């Protein structure tokens, strides 16, 4: 897509999901070293948003609203909010 070789059209839903995931990814890269930044989404988290579950499970089950909450959480951790 970035190279301009994809001619498809993405829905607003897909664009929102991509934007949020990229934001989470970038935020984690700024917060943690590479091994942890890649693994964080798959690690159990005791924070109130996750209740001992993995952030990945939270976003899969909660859809865009939970994805946005996770993005805000990551931004808050790195001092962005």
Phi and psi in degrees as GROMACS dihedral restraints (atoms count N, CA, C in turn):
[ dihedral_restraints ]
;  ai    aj    ak    al  type     phi  dphi    fc
    3     4     5     6     1   -63.7    20    10
    4     5     6     7     1   -31.9    20    10
    6     7     8     9     1   -81.3    20    10
    7     8     9    10     1    -4.2    20    10
    9    10    11    12     1    80.7    20    10
   10    11    12    13     1    18.1    20    10
   12    13    14    15     1   -97.6    20    10
   13    14    15    16     1     1.7    20    10
   15    16    17    18     1  -110.2    20    10
   16    17    18    19     1   128.5    20    10
   18    19    20    21     1  -111.7    20    10
   19    20    21    22     1    13.0    20    10
   21    22    23    24     1   -76.0    20    10
   22    23    24    25     1   177.1    20    10
   24    25    26    27     1  -123.3    20    10
   25    26    27    28     1   132.5    20    10
   27    28    29    30     1  -100.7    20    10
   28    29    30    31     1   142.6    20    10
   30    31    32    33     1   -72.4    20    10
   31    32    33    34     1   165.2    20    10
   33    34    35    36     1   -61.4    20    10
   34    35    36    37     1   -36.9    20    10
   36    37    38    39     1   -60.1    20    10
   37    38    39    40     1   -48.8    20    10
   39    40    41    42     1   -63.9    20    10
   40    41    42    43     1   -42.6    20    10
   42    43    44    45     1   -61.8    20    10
   43    44    45    46     1   -39.8    20    10
   45    46    47    48     1   -64.7    20    10
   46    47    48    49     1   -46.9    20    10
   48    49    50    51     1   -60.6    20    10
   49    50    51    52     1   -44.5    20    10
   51    52    53    54     1   -62.0    20    10
   52    53    54    55     1   -45.4    20    10
   54    55    56    57     1   -60.0    20    10
   55    56    57    58     1   -45.2    20    10
   57    58    59    60     1   -66.2    20    10
   58    59    60    61     1   -43.8    20    10
   60    61    62    63     1   -63.8    20    10
   61    62    63    64     1   -40.6    20    10
   63    64    65    66     1   -63.9    20    10
   64    65    66    67     1   -40.9    20    10
   66    67    68    69     1   -61.9    20    10
   67    68    69    70     1   -42.6    20    10
   69    70    71    72     1   -63.1    20    10
   70    71    72    73     1   -46.8    20    10
   72    73    74    75     1   -59.0    20    10
   73    74    75    76     1   -48.5    20    10
   75    76    77    78     1   -64.5    20    10
   76    77    78    79     1   -41.3    20    10
   78    79    80    81     1   -62.3    20    10
   79    80    81    82     1   -42.3    20    10
   81    82    83    84     1   -65.4    20    10
   82    83    84    85     1   -37.2    20    10
   84    85    86    87     1   -64.9    20    10
   85    86    87    88     1   -33.6    20    10
   87    88    89    90     1   -75.5    20    10
   88    89    90    91     1   -29.9    20    10
   90    91    92    93     1   -81.4    20    10
   91    92    93    94     1   -44.6    20    10
   93    94    95    96     1  -124.0    20    10
   94    95    96    97     1   161.9    20    10
   96    97    98    99     1   -67.8    20    10
   97    98    99   100     1   164.7    20    10
   99   100   101   102     1   -57.1    20    10
  100   101   102   103     1   -44.9    20    10
  102   103   104   105     1   -60.1    20    10
  103   104   105   106     1   -45.9    20    10
  105   106   107   108     1   -71.0    20    10
  106   107   108   109     1   -36.4    20    10
  108   109   110   111     1   -62.9    20    10
  109   110   111   112     1   -32.9    20    10
  111   112   113   114     1   -79.4    20    10
  112   113   114   115     1   -30.9    20    10
  114   115   116   117     1   -90.5    20    10
  115   116   117   118     1   -22.4    20    10
  117   118   119   120     1   -50.0    20    10
  118   119   120   121     1   -43.9    20    10
  120   121   122   123     1   -63.9    20    10
  121   122   123   124     1   -21.4    20    10
  123   124   125   126     1  -103.0    20    10
  124   125   126   127     1     3.1    20    10
  126   127   128   129     1   -98.8    20    10
  127   128   129   130     1   142.1    20    10
  129   130   131   132     1   -59.0    20    10
  130   131   132   133     1   141.3    20    10
  132   133   134   135     1  -131.7    20    10
  133   134   135   136     1   128.4    20    10
  135   136   137   138     1   -85.7    20    10
  136   137   138   139     1    -0.6    20    10
  138   139   140   141     1   -61.6    20    10
  139   140   141   142     1   156.1    20    10
  141   142   143   144     1   -61.2    20    10
  142   143   144   145     1   -28.2    20    10
  144   145   146   147     1   -68.3    20    10
  145   146   147   148     1   -28.3    20    10
  147   148   149   150     1  -109.0    20    10
  148   149   150   151     1   -26.0    20    10
  150   151   152   153     1    56.4    20    10
  151   152   153   154     1    40.7    20    10
  153   154   155   156     1    85.6    20    10
  154   155   156   157     1    -1.5    20    10
  156   157   158   159     1   -94.5    20    10
  157   158   159   160     1   171.7    20    10
  159   160   161   162     1   -80.4    20    10
  160   161   162   163     1   140.1    20    10
  162   163   164   165     1   -55.0    20    10
  163   164   165   166     1   -33.8    20    10
  165   166   167   168     1   -59.1    20    10
  166   167   168   169     1   -45.0    20    10
  168   169   170   171     1   -64.0    20    10
  169   170   171   172     1   -37.8    20    10
  171   172   173   174     1   -61.5    20    10
  172   173   174   175     1   -46.2    20    10
  174   175   176   177     1   -73.4    20    10
  175   176   177   178     1   -34.0    20    10
  177   178   179   180     1   -64.4    20    10
  178   179   180   181     1   -46.1    20    10
  180   181   182   183     1   -78.9    20    10
  181   182   183   184     1   -28.7    20    10
  183   184   185   186     1   -96.9    20    10
  184   185   186   187     1    -7.4    20    10
  186   187   188   189     1    64.5    20    10
  187   188   189   190     1  -155.6    20    10
  189   190   191   192     1   -58.1    20    10
  190   191   192   193     1   -42.6    20    10
  192   193   194   195     1   -57.3    20    10
  193   194   195   196     1   -44.0    20    10
  195   196   197   198     1   -71.8    20    10
  196   197   198   199     1   -34.5    20    10
  198   199   200   201     1   -59.0    20    10
  199   200   201   202     1   -43.1    20    10
  201   202   203   204     1   -65.4    20    10
  202   203   204   205     1   -37.4    20    10
  204   205   206   207     1   -65.3    20    10
  205   206   207   208     1   -42.0    20    10
  207   208   209   210     1   -64.1    20    10
  208   209   210   211     1   -41.1    20    10
  210   211   212   213     1   -60.5    20    10
  211   212   213   214     1   -45.3    20    10
  213   214   215   216     1   -62.9    20    10
  214   215   216   217     1   -39.0    20    10
  216   217   218   219     1   -61.8    20    10
  217   218   219   220     1   -47.6    20    10
  219   220   221   222     1   -62.3    20    10
  220   221   222   223     1   -43.8    20    10
  222   223   224   225     1   -61.7    20    10
  223   224   225   226     1   -39.4    20    10
  225   226   227   228     1   -65.8    20    10
  226   227   228   229     1   -41.8    20    10
  228   229   230   231     1   -58.9    20    10
  229   230   231   232     1   -36.8    20    10
  231   232   233   234     1   -91.1    20    10
  232   233   234   235     1     5.5    20    10
  234   235   236   237     1    84.4    20    10
  235   236   237   238     1    17.4    20    10
  237   238   239   240     1   -82.4    20    10
  238   239   240   241     1   -12.2    20    10
